Amino acid sequence: MEEKDLKYKMKVWTKKHKKKAPFHSMVLAALLAVPFFGHQWIDKPDMPEDTRPDDVDFRISMVGDMMLGRHVRDAAVRSGEPIGRVFDYVTPYFEQSDYVTGNFENPVIDAEDPEVESVMEDFELRNKDIHLYADKGAEEALVDAGFDSVNLANNHIMDYGNLSLEETLEHMEKVDLDLLGIGRALDPAEGMFEEEETLTDAGEIHYFDANGRNVAILGFTDVFVQGYSASEYVGGVLTNAGLGVLQSRIREAKQQADVVMVHTHWGDEYQVGSNDTQETLAYLMTDMGADVIIGHHSHVLEPITRVHIEKDPDDPESEDKTSIVMNSLGNFVFDQGWSRTKDSTLAQLDFLQDGGAELSFIPMQISDTRPRETDGILKPFRDYRIFRTLRKELDDELWRMEDGRLVIDLKKAGVIEG
């Protein structure tokens, strides 16, 4: 009897479920779609209108790794939009900045040229595993977005050897963009090159005026493949093989500038924390005169650190030296899928009208290869994860939260005096 009752109940339940099955399937499909398409439904970003407070006298925006090839290119093709689409949601921040810089992680190559294409195919067969490049036109996208300089001293800019160097310089020297850490030589002898070759030195210091403050910026990489290093007679990038040149250039910049900034490509990929080499190099650059170190390479955010070197009590001419080190700003435009590689930030160095200086961090999330400020119902979780990583090694008195940003008082930190 009980068995018949059970069978009867099962038939009734099945009959009812068949009537509701389409509705249940729709609900289940919607729930399953959230992880894949949720950013389009619950994270629809609003374009910021006013991103700059009235008390900011000069603003420098800094970002991490940018790669405009591979699946980033594919996403642009699928959308029917130009490659510059990747900057759509961050252009307002750049427009309200006075200077914008970042790490450009690939060469610019005209791959449609048959001769170039054949060289690329041959190089991929006999060299490193991963070869990145962006199509010709990427340099214009950077300028249109508002970039003033890009660091090219990294481990992918010469993925196709000398072809990478020549193609990248050919295309990028045609636009109004300072190229950091790359050149046709390193510390070349006078008269070594023809006069029309304007970019000759991979260790060149670039200067810009920040409303009365002279700021110096240069680029360097500790991560590279054999054959990448520039030398007196060979083009390439500034690597730790030219560490002596880096030291002398930072010293030179410190004598000429009020603030010295160094793009540094270093660290271990996907590791949320600096290694011993980073700490050693940060100390060395601080001792030479670096004030702000802009780190990248690991593809994830890393903690910000403060390096302080006390003056030598036996040397009356010595003085304290302090720098702020952004060990890694993470990815900014990339196609990697792990959640940590999609956490990003836009760093902004503000010189204030009252003479102070602050370094602030806007939480960003990469979606469909494009960075944008975190938004939607997941914003609190994402912001907490981003800010917890960035401030992990900072003393509590050096940072504060203000208007959804992590803010560091550089005057209080002893990095930049008013």
FENNORPE-V15198 format. One line per field, one symbol per residue. psi: psi as a letter, one per 30 degrees, with the letter a starting at -180 (. if undefined). Layout:
BEGIN
psi = ???
END
This chain:
BEGIN
psi = eeeeeeeeeeeeeeeeeeefeeeeeeeeeeeffefegeffefgjkkkkejgjlfgkekkkkklbkkjgabfeeeeeeefgllffffgeffeeeefglfkkllkjglljkiffjeeeeeeeeeeffgalekjklklkfeeeeeeefgkflkkgjagffhfhbfeeeeeeeeeffflikkjkgklflkhlkkgfllefjfjfjfgkkkklkihfkkkkkllkkfjllkffkkaegklbljaffheeeeeeeeeeeefflekkkjkjjaakkgkiklaeeeeeeeeeeeefgkekkjllefglklkklkkkjkljffjffllkkklkjjekgalejlgkfkeeffklljkkjkklfgflkkjlkkklkkkhgkklkklaffeeeeeeeeeeeegegkkeffllkkhglkkkjfeefgekl.
END
